[in-house]
Amino acid sequence: MLGQAFGLPLHVLVNHAVIVFVPLTVIAAVVFVVLPPWRWAVRWPMLGLAVLSLVAAFFAWMSGLAFFTALNDPPVAVVHRQRGIIMWWLVVALFVITLLAALFIGGRTRMVGGHDRKGAPKLVQIIIGILLVVVAVLAGIQVILTGDAGARAVWGSQQ
């Protein structure tokens, strides 16, 4: 199931979804937290992107494990594998905190004639907002680190 698609290892195709959706989720999350007037426009797309990131990361992880096993656990890919596991857990955390933010952080609900969504108590909103930005930035960095390790495993040294 997680072997090949179009003659290529599925992992090679699926990881591009992670490379696209996680950074988009990071951008949406940061905009959601730091630009309250735009929450009405960002809330649900941010959550949708977090779901797509989670699904993409899951398939990248599973296809990566299958690919790693098919190649007889090559030592050159160990760093990429380790970073991929960290990436998975950061994306899970990003999804959970994004869900909490979408549900509990207040703000305008529509552009014209909108009403204010009260949300959770202010301290809870601040804590969720800080967690969201921190985890989003960490996930964004981890995408770069994981991709770099994968590229080095395929194309060059592990310097």
N, C-alpha and C positions, 0 to 999 in steps of 0.2 A: 504494500500500500504506500509506503513512504520511500520507495526506491527511485524510480525514474519518471520523467515526463519529457516528451519530445526528444528522447535520446540523451537527455542531460540528467545528472543527479538532481532530484527534487530539491535538495538543500540549496543548490546553486540558484534556483529560481525563487524559492520561498524567502530566502534571506533578504531579497530586494524589497519585499513587502514590509519587513521590519525596518529596513533602512529608510523607507518612506513614511510609514505610519507613526513610528515612535517619535521622530523629530516633529512631525505635525502635531502630535498630541502634546509634546513639550511646549511648542509655541502657543497652542490654544490654552494650555493650563496656565502659563505665565501671563498671557493676555487676560484671562479670566480673573486672575488674582490681582494683578496690578492696575487694571483698567476697569473699575467697577461700572462705568457707564456702558461698557460693551458686553456686560454679562448676559444681557437679554439675547444677544446674537451668538455668543460663544458657548453658552451652557450645554446645549444638547449636541452640537457638533463635536465639542470637546469629549463628551461621553461616548459618542459614536466612534470617534477616532481611538479612544482608549480601548473600546471593545475590539476594533480592528487590529490594534497593536497586540492585544492579548492573544487573539486567534493566530495572527501571523507569527508571534513569538513562539507559541505552542508548536505550530507546524515546523518552524525553523529548528526548534530544539529536537523534536522527534525525528525529523528527517536528518538532522545533523548527527544524532546518535546512530541512526541506521547507516548513514554514510561512513561514519567513523568506524563502525563495526565491519562494514563491507571492505574497508581498506585495511583491516587487521590492526586497528588501533595505532595509527602512525604517530611516533613520538613528536614529529614536527607540528602536529595539530593539537597537542595537549593544552597549550596556553589558550588557543581558540576555544576549545571545549570548556575549559574552566571559566573563561570569561562569558561564554554563552550561558552557562548555568547561572552565573550572577545576573546576566541580562534578563533571563527568564524571571527570576524572583523580583527584580526591580520593576519589570513590566506588570507583574501581578500586583505589587504594591502600588504602582502608578494607577492601575485600574481601580483598585479598592478606594484609594484616596480621591481619585477623580469622581467616583460614584458618590462618595460622602460630600465632596464639594458641590456637585450638581444638586444634591438633595438639601444640603444644610446651609450653604452660603447664600445670603439674601442678595437682592438687587432687582433692577427693573426687569419685567418679564416681556415687554414688547416695546417697540420703538415709539409708536404714536399712541397716546392714550393709555399707556401701560400703567400698571400699578406696582407698588413696591412689594417684593416678596420678602417677608420678614426674616425667614431663616431661623437658625439656631441662635442661642445667646451669643452676644458679640465675642466673648472670649473663645468660645468653641469655634466660631467662624475664623478668628485670627489663627488659632492653632491649626485648623484644617488648611487654611491658606498657606501658612508657612510650610507645613508638611508637604503640601502639593508642589510648591515651588522647589523645595529641596529634592524631593524624590524625582520630579520631572527633570531637573538639571542633572542629577546622578544618572538617570536612565539615558539622557542624551549623551552624556560623556561615555557611558558604558557601550552604547551603540558604536561609537567611534573606536573605542578600545577593542571591542569584540571583532568588528570588521577589519581593523588593522591586523589583529592576530591571524584572522582567517586569510587575509591577503598575503601576509608574510609566509603562512604555511604553504600557500599555493605558489607564490611568485618569488619568494626570496627568503632571506635569513630571518632569524628570530631576535635580532639585535635589540 
